[in-house]
Amino acid sequence: MDRVEVVPGLAVDLDLYEAAVNGLKEHAPEETLAWETFTSPESWTLVPDPDEQGYKGELVLRREDSHTRKINLWFAPDLRDGQSPKPHNHPWEFTSHVLSGAYTEQRYTLVDGKVATETHTHTAGGSNHLPLDVYHEVTAISEPGRTLTLMLCGAGRQGAWGYLDPETGRTYDNTPDTSFRDRLVALNPRMKP
């Protein structure tokens, strides 16, 4: 198995590459992915968590006004406030296809003024559709560094997303995290501060 450390904290191999290529053939046949692109440090962006660790790597295949296509390699859950729930929605509707590994997601909805939760586990070969109005968190990764997803996102609404307080049911708009860019650059030195 050819293993390549793309950047510190993000390594890929032939099995992950083949999972990505096969996933593209099935779900986004208009996209292609060369091994050289898959293993290039310029292709990947590590996304930092609040503790300045990369919780996932993103490889954007296409970003246009009408849609975005990207591959995510997951290392840790998407817990945006450390360990306490901070469910969020997204500025675009998307479908995530699990190409390898698995992840667990907590979804939050308002029912009669109260927050209800549902837990879903998404495994290799499965898909997860997330409409604009659904709040969620990825709470567990079954195989850190081996869980690979293909996200097919619809048109984005810049800045049109936010959070749900699971205790009160109140929603609030996203506010820029002033430290995010610094944490992003620290994990991705090729980016300019």
PASEBA-1860 file (N, C-alpha, C; in nm, 3 decimals):
! residues 193
1> MDRVEVVP> 0.085/-0.118/0.000/0.000/0.000/0.000/0.089/0.124/0.000 ~ 0.083/0.204/-0.106/0.159/0.327/-0.114/0.095/0.431/-0.022 ~ 0.169/0.472/0.081/0.119/0.573/0.175/0.200/0.700/0.154 ~ 0.129/0.812/0.140/0.193/0.940/0.117/0.147/1.038/0.224 ~ 0.243/1.097/0.298/0.207/1.203/0.390/0.199/1.331/0.308 ~ 0.078/1.378/0.285/0.055/1.494/0.200/0.101/1.620/0.272 ~ 0.056/1.636/0.394/0.100/1.743/0.483/0.104/1.682/0.622 ~ 0.176/1.740/0.717/0.176/1.684/0.852/0.032/1.668/0.904
9> GLAVDLDL> 0.000/1.546/0.944/-0.133/1.519/0.996/-0.232/1.466/0.893 ~ -0.191/1.459/0.765/-0.280/1.409/0.661/-0.202/1.317/0.568 ~ -0.235/1.187/0.575/-0.171/1.088/0.490/-0.279/1.015/0.411 ~ -0.247/0.983/0.287/-0.338/0.909/0.200/-0.264/0.789/0.143 ~ -0.341/0.695/0.087/-0.282/0.577/0.027/-0.365/0.534/-0.093 ~ -0.322/0.428/-0.156/-0.387/0.379/-0.276/-0.531/0.335/-0.250 ~ -0.559/0.276/-0.134/-0.696/0.234/-0.102/-0.790/0.354/-0.094 ~ -0.746/0.461/-0.029/-0.829/0.581/-0.020/-0.847/0.643/-0.158
17> YEAAVNGL> -0.740/0.646/-0.235/-0.749/0.700/-0.371/-0.851/0.621/-0.455 ~ -0.843/0.491/-0.450/-0.936/0.408/-0.527/-1.080/0.428/-0.479 ~ -1.099/0.444/-0.349/-1.234/0.472/-0.297/-1.285/0.605/-0.352 ~ -1.197/0.706/-0.358/-1.236/0.837/-0.411/-1.270/0.828/-0.559 ~ -1.185/0.762/-0.637/-1.209/0.749/-0.781/-1.338/0.673/-0.808 ~ -1.359/0.563/-0.737/-1.482/0.484/-0.756/-1.606/0.563/-0.715 ~ -1.594/0.641/-0.607/-1.706/0.725/-0.564/-1.740/0.831/-0.666 ~ -1.638/0.890/-0.727/-1.662/0.989/-0.832/-1.729/0.925/-0.953
25> KEHAPEET> -1.682/0.808/-0.993/-1.744/0.739/-1.107/-1.892/0.715/-1.084 ~ -1.928/0.679/-0.961/-2.067/0.648/-0.929/-2.153/0.771/-0.908 ~ -2.102/0.872/-0.837/-2.185/0.984/-0.793/-2.159/1.117/-0.864 ~ -2.044/1.130/-0.927/-2.010/1.256/-0.997/-1.919/1.221/-1.115 ~ -1.972/1.149/-1.213/-1.888/1.100/-1.323/-1.825/1.210/-1.407 ~ -1.874/1.333/-1.394/-1.814/1.445/-1.468/-1.682/1.490/-1.407 ~ -1.652/1.444/-1.286/-1.528/1.481/-1.217/-1.423/1.371/-1.235 ~ -1.297/1.411/-1.240/-1.188/1.315/-1.244/-1.089/1.351/-1.133
33> LAWETFTS> -1.008/1.253/-1.097/-0.909/1.275/-0.991/-0.784/1.193/-1.022 ~ -0.674/1.261/-1.045/-0.546/1.195/-1.069/-0.474/1.171/-0.937 ~ -0.392/1.067/-0.933/-0.313/1.036/-0.814/-0.227/1.156/-0.775 ~ -0.171/1.225/-0.874/-0.087/1.342/-0.847/-0.165/1.452/-0.775 ~ -0.290/1.471/-0.811/-0.375/1.570/-0.744/-0.409/1.523/-0.603 ~ -0.442/1.395/-0.590/-0.481/1.338/-0.460/-0.367/1.344/-0.359 ~ -0.244/1.341/-0.406/-0.129/1.340/-0.314/-0.056/1.474/-0.307 ~ -0.111/1.576/-0.371/-0.046/1.707/-0.373/-0.083/1.791/-0.251
41> PESWTLVP> 0.015/1.849/-0.182/-0.015/1.936/-0.068/-0.102/2.056/-0.107 ~ -0.092/2.102/-0.232/-0.172/2.217/-0.277/-0.320/2.181/-0.293 ~ -0.351/2.052/-0.301/-0.489/2.009/-0.323/-0.571/2.007/-0.193 ~ -0.505/1.983/-0.083/-0.575/1.960/0.044/-0.567/2.083/0.136 ~ -0.674/2.100/0.213/-0.678/2.200/0.319/-0.719/2.130/0.447 ~ -0.637/2.141/0.551/-0.676/2.089/0.682/-0.765/2.193/0.749 ~ -0.880/2.147/0.799/-0.975/2.237/0.865/-0.955/2.226/1.016 ~ -0.925/2.338/1.083/-0.894/2.331/1.226/-1.017/2.327/1.315
49> DPDEQGYK> -1.001/2.257/1.427/-1.102/2.261/1.531/-1.062/2.370/1.632 ~ -1.141/2.393/1.737/-1.105/2.499/1.834/-0.971/2.477/1.904 ~ -0.923/2.350/1.907/-0.796/2.320/1.971/-0.677/2.325/1.874 ~ -0.699/2.384/1.757/-0.596/2.403/1.655/-0.546/2.272/1.595 ~ -0.629/2.168/1.600/-0.598/2.042/1.535/-0.683/2.031/1.408 ~ -0.633/1.960/1.309/-0.711/1.939/1.188/-0.811/1.826/1.211 ~ -0.942/1.859/1.206/-1.040/1.753/1.226/-1.081/1.688/1.094 ~ -1.053/1.754/0.980/-1.075/1.692/0.850/-0.987/1.761/0.747
57> GELVLRRE> -0.960/1.686/0.641/-0.893/1.742/0.525/-0.993/1.755/0.413 ~ -0.988/1.866/0.340/-1.079/1.890/0.228/-1.000/1.902/0.099 ~ -1.047/1.831/-0.003/-0.991/1.843/-0.137/-1.106/1.890/-0.227 ~ -1.104/2.016/-0.263/-1.211/2.073/-0.345/-1.183/2.040/-0.491 ~ -1.276/1.970/-0.553/-1.265/1.933/-0.693/-1.320/2.042/-0.784 ~ -1.429/2.105/-0.739/-1.493/2.209/-0.818/-1.572/2.300/-0.724 ~ -1.555/2.430/-0.743/-1.632/2.529/-0.667/-1.684/2.632/-0.766 ~ -1.815/2.629/-0.787/-1.882/2.723/-0.876/-2.003/2.780/-0.802
65> DSHTRKIN> -2.062/2.884/-0.856/-2.179/2.942/-0.791/-2.292/2.839/-0.776 ~ -2.306/2.752/-0.872/-2.418/2.658/-0.873/-2.393/2.532/-0.790 ~ -2.267/2.496/-0.768/-2.239/2.373/-0.693/-2.091/2.364/-0.655 ~ -2.068/2.281/-0.554/-1.932/2.251/-0.510/-1.920/2.100/-0.497 ~ -1.804/2.048/-0.533/-1.773/1.906/-0.520/-1.644/1.896/-0.440 ~ -1.647/1.820/-0.330/-1.525/1.805/-0.252/-1.519/1.671/-0.181 ~ -1.398/1.629/-0.157/-1.371/1.506/-0.084/-1.323/1.546/0.055 ~ -1.377/1.480/0.156/-1.336/1.504/0.294/-1.274/1.378/0.351
73> LWFAPDLR> -1.160/1.392/0.415/-1.097/1.284/0.490/-1.106/1.323/0.637 ~ -1.183/1.244/0.713/-1.217/1.278/0.851/-1.119/1.217/0.952 ~ -1.077/1.300/1.048/-0.989/1.256/1.156/-1.059/1.259/1.292 ~ -1.156/1.349/1.307/-1.223/1.369/1.435/-1.363/1.425/1.409 ~ -1.450/1.420/1.508/-1.585/1.477/1.492/-1.581/1.628/1.468 ~ -1.690/1.679/1.416/-1.706/1.823/1.388/-1.778/1.886/1.507 ~ -1.711/1.888/1.621/-1.767/1.948/1.742/-1.709/2.088/1.752 ~ -1.784/2.185/1.708/-1.733/2.321/1.692/-1.713/2.395/1.823
81> DGQSPKPH> -1.755/2.337/1.931/-1.736/2.404/2.060/-1.672/2.305/2.158 ~ -1.569/2.236/2.112/-1.505/2.138/2.199/-1.592/2.015/2.213 ~ -1.638/1.989/2.333/-1.718/1.868/2.358/-1.866/1.895/2.380 ~ -1.907/2.022/2.393/-2.050/2.050/2.414/-2.119/2.066/2.279 ~ -2.246/2.029/2.269/-2.317/2.039/2.141/-2.326/2.182/2.091 ~ -2.299/2.199/1.963/-2.315/2.328/1.896/-2.364/2.299/1.753 ~ -2.488/2.248/1.744/-2.539/2.210/1.612/-2.547/2.329/1.517 ~ -2.514/2.301/1.392/-2.510/2.405/1.288/-2.582/2.355/1.164
89> NHPWEFTS> -2.624/2.449/1.081/-2.672/2.413/0.948/-2.567/2.461/0.849 ~ -2.597/2.456/0.722/-2.498/2.492/0.620/-2.557/2.592/0.522 ~ -2.472/2.668/0.454/-2.524/2.765/0.356/-2.559/2.701/0.222 ~ -2.555/2.568/0.215/-2.593/2.497/0.094/-2.652/2.362/0.132 ~ -2.744/2.315/0.053/-2.796/2.179/0.065/-2.688/2.086/0.010 ~ -2.672/1.969/0.072/-2.572/1.877/0.018/-2.610/1.732/0.042 ~ -2.545/1.646/-0.034/-2.551/1.502/-0.012/-2.407/1.455/0.007 ~ -2.386/1.382/0.114/-2.255/1.327/0.145/-2.260/1.177/0.117
97> HVLSGAYT> -2.171/1.131/0.032/-2.160/0.988/0.001/-2.040/0.934/0.078 ~ -2.062/0.830/0.159/-1.955/0.772/0.239/-1.879/0.672/0.152 ~ -1.754/0.704/0.124/-1.673/0.622/0.035/-1.593/0.516/0.109 ~ -1.557/0.544/0.234/-1.492/0.445/0.321/-1.513/0.489/0.465 ~ -1.508/0.391/0.555/-1.529/0.421/0.697/-1.674/0.450/0.728 ~ -1.695/0.529/0.833/-1.831/0.563/0.877/-1.823/0.681/0.973 ~ -1.937/0.751/0.985/-1.946/0.857/1.085/-2.086/0.859/1.145 ~ -2.094/0.915/1.265/-2.221/0.929/1.335/-2.256/1.076/1.340
105> EQRYTLVD> -2.384/1.103/1.314/-2.434/1.240/1.308/-2.552/1.254/1.404 ~ -2.556/1.365/1.474/-2.671/1.400/1.558/-2.747/1.510/1.485 ~ -2.877/1.488/1.462/-2.962/1.590/1.399/-3.056/1.648/1.504 ~ -3.082/1.778/1.490/-3.165/1.850/1.585/-3.280/1.916/1.510 ~ -3.401/1.899/1.559/-3.518/1.965/1.500/-3.605/2.021/1.611 ~ -3.681/2.124/1.577/-3.776/2.182/1.672/-3.911/2.115/1.655 ~ -3.964/2.059/1.764/-4.095/1.994/1.763/-4.175/2.053/1.879 ~ -4.283/2.125/1.847/-4.366/2.190/1.949/-4.284/2.277/2.044
113> GKVATETH> -4.189/2.350/1.987/-4.108/2.442/2.066/-3.996/2.378/2.143 ~ -3.979/2.247/2.131/-3.871/2.176/2.202/-3.777/2.114/2.100 ~ -3.652/2.098/2.141/-3.552/2.039/2.053/-3.557/1.887/2.065 ~ -3.575/1.823/1.951/-3.571/1.677/1.943/-3.442/1.638/1.871 ~ -3.386/1.523/1.909/-3.263/1.478/1.846/-3.281/1.339/1.786 ~ -3.206/1.314/1.681/-3.199/1.182/1.619/-3.054/1.153/1.590 ~ -3.013/1.029/1.612/-2.877/0.989/1.582/-2.879/0.898/1.460 ~ -2.788/0.926/1.367/-2.776/0.846/1.245/-2.630/0.807/1.227
121> THTAGGSN> -2.607/0.682/1.191/-2.473/0.639/1.155/-2.472/0.614/1.005 ~ -2.376/0.673/0.937/-2.364/0.664/0.792/-2.239/0.583/0.761 ~ -2.257/0.473/0.687/-2.147/0.380/0.660/-2.111/0.378/0.513 ~ -1.995/0.318/0.484/-1.945/0.309/0.347/-2.052/0.253/0.255 ~ -2.071/0.321/0.143/-2.173/0.282/0.046/-2.304/0.356/0.065 ~ -2.319/0.424/0.178/-2.442/0.498/0.206/-2.429/0.646/0.172 ~ -2.543/0.713/0.178/-2.549/0.857/0.149/-2.626/0.927/0.260 ~ -2.597/1.054/0.277/-2.661/1.137/0.378/-2.699/1.270/0.313
129> HLPLDVYH> -2.828/1.296/0.301/-2.874/1.422/0.243/-2.907/1.519/0.356 ~ -2.857/1.641/0.345/-2.882/1.742/0.447/-2.944/1.866/0.383 ~ -3.074/1.889/0.407/-3.139/2.011/0.357/-3.086/2.135/0.431 ~ -3.117/2.251/0.377/-3.068/2.378/0.433/-3.113/2.401/0.577 ~ -3.233/2.358/0.612/-3.289/2.392/0.742/-3.259/2.291/0.853 ~ -3.176/2.192/0.826/-3.146/2.090/0.927/-3.017/2.127/1.001 ~ -3.024/2.123/1.133/-2.908/2.147/1.219/-2.850/2.012/1.259 ~ -2.718/2.003/1.259/-2.655/1.875/1.291/-2.514/1.894/1.343
137> EVTAISEP> -2.456/1.783/1.387/-2.315/1.775/1.421/-2.267/1.634/1.387 ~ -2.147/1.624/1.337/-2.082/1.494/1.325/-2.019/1.468/1.462 ~ -2.066/1.362/1.529/-2.026/1.340/1.668/-1.925/1.228/1.687 ~ -1.905/1.143/1.585/-1.807/1.035/1.597/-1.760/0.992/1.458 ~ -1.634/0.956/1.451/-1.573/0.903/1.329/-1.528/0.761/1.363 ~ -1.576/0.663/1.285/-1.545/0.524/1.319/-1.400/0.488/1.292 ~ -1.343/0.541/1.186/-1.205/0.511/1.151/-1.132/0.642/1.118 ~ -1.081/0.711/1.220/-1.012/0.837/1.193/-0.899/0.819/1.091
145> GRTLTLML> -0.896/0.908/0.994/-0.795/0.901/0.889/-0.827/0.800/0.780 ~ -0.939/0.729/0.794/-0.981/0.630/0.693/-1.125/0.655/0.649 ~ -1.194/0.749/0.712/-1.332/0.780/0.675/-1.328/0.889/0.569 ~ -1.374/0.853/0.450/-1.366/0.940/0.334/-1.507/0.964/0.280 ~ -1.542/1.091/0.258/-1.674/1.123/0.204/-1.659/1.212/0.081 ~ -1.759/1.204/-0.005/-1.770/1.291/-0.122/-1.892/1.378/-0.099 ~ -1.870/1.509/-0.090/-1.981/1.603/-0.070/-2.018/1.667/-0.202 ~ -2.146/1.656/-0.237/-2.200/1.721/-0.356/-2.294/1.829/-0.305
153> CGAGRQGA> -2.248/1.952/-0.311/-2.319/2.066/-0.253/-2.391/2.145/-0.361 ~ -2.509/2.196/-0.328/-2.583/2.284/-0.417/-2.530/2.426/-0.410 ~ -2.606/2.517/-0.466/-2.567/2.658/-0.466/-2.557/2.710/-0.323 ~ -2.454/2.785/-0.296/-2.432/2.839/-0.162/-2.498/2.974/-0.143 ~ -2.528/3.003/-0.017/-2.581/3.133/0.023/-2.478/3.192/0.118 ~ -2.393/3.279/0.069/-2.283/3.333/0.148/-2.332/3.388/0.282 ~ -2.276/3.333/0.388/-2.308/3.380/0.522/-2.444/3.339/0.575 ~ -2.522/3.264/0.498/-2.659/3.229/0.539/-2.662/3.094/0.609
161> WGYLDPET> -2.604/3.090/0.727/-2.611/2.969/0.808/-2.588/3.009/0.953 ~ -2.610/2.913/1.041/-2.595/2.948/1.181/-2.602/2.828/1.273 ~ -2.641/2.856/1.397/-2.638/2.756/1.502/-2.773/2.747/1.572 ~ -2.793/2.634/1.637/-2.912/2.609/1.718/-2.867/2.581/1.860 ~ -2.928/2.650/1.956/-2.901/2.622/2.097/-2.988/2.503/2.138 ~ -2.929/2.386/2.166/-3.010/2.268/2.196/-3.088/2.278/2.327 ~ -3.049/2.370/2.413/-3.121/2.387/2.540/-3.247/2.471/2.525 ~ -3.239/2.576/2.444/-3.351/2.670/2.434/-3.428/2.660/2.303
169> GRTYDNTP> -3.366/2.600/2.200/-3.431/2.594/2.069/-3.413/2.721/1.988 ~ -3.339/2.818/2.040/-3.315/2.942/1.965/-3.209/2.919/1.859 ~ -3.228/2.986/1.747/-3.127/2.982/1.642/-3.057/3.118/1.637 ~ -2.934/3.117/1.597/-2.861/3.242/1.584/-2.764/3.232/1.465 ~ -2.741/3.345/1.402/-2.656/3.351/1.285/-2.512/3.322/1.320 ~ -2.442/3.269/1.222/-2.299/3.251/1.236/-2.233/3.388/1.249 ~ -2.139/3.398/1.340/-2.057/3.519/1.349/-1.914/3.477/1.321 ~ -1.842/3.557/1.247/-1.705/3.518/1.211/-1.620/3.488/1.333
177> DTSFRDRL> -1.548/3.379/1.326/-1.452/3.340/1.429/-1.321/3.409/1.395 ~ -1.285/3.508/1.473/-1.167/3.591/1.440/-1.037/3.512/1.445 ~ -1.035/3.399/1.514/-0.911/3.320/1.522/-0.906/3.210/1.415 ~ -1.015/3.188/1.340/-1.019/3.077/1.246/-0.910/3.087/1.139 ~ -0.894/3.204/1.078/-0.796/3.220/0.971/-0.655/3.189/1.020 ~ -0.619/3.236/1.139/-0.486/3.209/1.194/-0.466/3.059/1.218 ~ -0.570/2.992/1.270/-0.561/2.847/1.292/-0.551/2.772/1.159 ~ -0.624/2.821/1.058/-0.621/2.761/0.925/-0.481/2.772/0.863
185> VALNPRMK> -0.422/2.890/0.870/-0.288/2.913/0.814/-0.184/2.831/0.891 ~ -0.200/2.818/1.022/-0.104/2.741/1.102/-0.100/2.594/1.056 ~ -0.214/2.541/1.017/-0.220/2.402/0.970/-0.186/2.389/0.821 ~ -0.197/2.498/0.748/-0.176/2.498/0.603/-0.077/2.609/0.566 ~ 0.051/2.585/0.590/0.151/2.691/0.571/0.156/2.751/0.430 ~ 0.105/2.679/0.330/0.106/2.732/0.193/0.012/2.851/0.177 ~ -0.081/2.864/0.272/-0.175/2.978/0.268/-0.108/3.101/0.323 ~ -0.148/3.214/0.271/-0.092/3.340/0.319/-0.172/3.389/0.439
193> P> -0.103/3.444/0.540/-0.174/3.497/0.658/-0.262/3.616/0.624
END
